[in-house]
Amino acid sequence: MHRSAVTHELQALEAAGQVTLSVDPADRRSWFVALTNSGRAELDRLTSIGLDRFASFVADWDAQEVRTLTRLLVKFETSKAEVGRRTPPSRVRRRPPQP
């Protein structure tokens, strides 16, 4: 996400009472973001919905298939994080805007 989009989203979450924002005293360009009780409740609600949907997607899979999917997803996330650590932001390829 572009920095301005993150700022906009955080301001909207703050206005909705989902997070609190406070300036980092060590670097006034940065902010600390903390969930409010309302934000935690919303995150818990959305997590529950996501877990229920995932369970419905794999309901007819056997346990080994679910373990294999989980292992591969963890491996994929690890690979993404590693590429992110070693690829400067200016070198990340972006798709052109869709018409």
C-alpha positions in Angstrom: 0.0 0.0 0.0 1.1 3.5 -0.7 2.0 5.5 2.4 -0.9 7.9 1.9 -3.3 5.1 1.7 -2.0 3.7 5.0 -2.4 7.1 6.6 -5.9 7.4 5.3 -6.9 4.0 6.6 -5.4 4.6 10.0 -7.2 7.9 10.3 -10.5 6.2 9.4 -9.9 3.5 12.0 -9.1 6.1 14.6 -12.2 8.0 13.8 -14.2 4.8 14.1 -12.7 4.2 17.5 -10.9 1.0 16.4 -7.3 2.2 17.1 -5.4 4.9 18.9 -2.5 6.8 17.2 0.4 8.4 19.0 3.5 10.0 17.7 6.8 8.1 18.2 8.8 10.5 20.4 12.1 9.1 19.1 11.1 9.7 15.4 8.3 12.2 15.0 7.7 11.0 11.4 6.5 7.7 12.8 3.4 6.7 14.7 2.5 4.0 17.2 -0.8 2.2 16.5 -2.7 0.4 19.2 -6.0 -1.5 19.0 -8.8 -0.2 21.3 -11.1 -2.7 23.0 -13.6 -2.1 20.1 -10.8 -2.7 17.6 -9.8 -6.0 19.3 -13.5 -7.1 19.4 -13.8 -6.4 15.6 -10.5 -8.2 14.9 -11.7 -11.2 16.9 -15.0 -11.1 15.1 -13.4 -11.1 11.7 -10.9 -13.8 12.7 -13.7 -16.0 13.7 -15.5 -15.4 10.4 -12.3 -16.2 8.5 -11.6 -19.4 10.4 -15.2 -20.6 9.9 -14.9 -19.9 6.2 -11.6 -21.7 6.0 -13.1 -24.7 7.8 -15.9 -24.8 5.3 -13.5 -24.7 2.4 -11.6 -27.7 3.6 -14.4 -29.6 5.3 -14.2 -32.5 2.9 -10.3 -32.7 3.0 -8.5 -35.2 5.1 -6.2 -34.1 7.9 -3.0 -34.7 5.9 -4.2 -32.5 3.1 -4.9 -29.6 5.5 -1.5 -30.1 7.1 0.1 -30.0 3.6 -1.7 -26.8 2.7 -0.7 -25.2 6.0 2.9 -26.2 5.6 3.0 -24.8 2.0 1.3 -21.5 3.1 3.8 -21.0 5.9 6.6 -21.7 3.4 5.1 -19.2 0.9 4.8 -16.5 3.6 8.4 -17.1 4.7 9.6 -16.8 1.1 7.6 -13.5 0.7 9.2 -12.1 3.8 12.7 -13.1 2.7 12.2 -11.5 -0.8 10.8 -8.4 1.0 13.9 -8.1 3.2 16.4 -8.4 0.3 14.5 -6.3 -2.3 14.7 -2.6 -2.0 11.2 -0.9 -2.4 12.3 0.9 -5.6 13.0 -2.5 -7.3 9.6 -4.0 -6.5 7.7 -4.5 -9.8 4.3 -2.9 -9.8 1.5 -3.8 -12.1 0.3 -1.0 -14.3 -3.1 0.5 -13.3 -6.1 -1.3 -14.7 -8.3 0.7 -17.1 
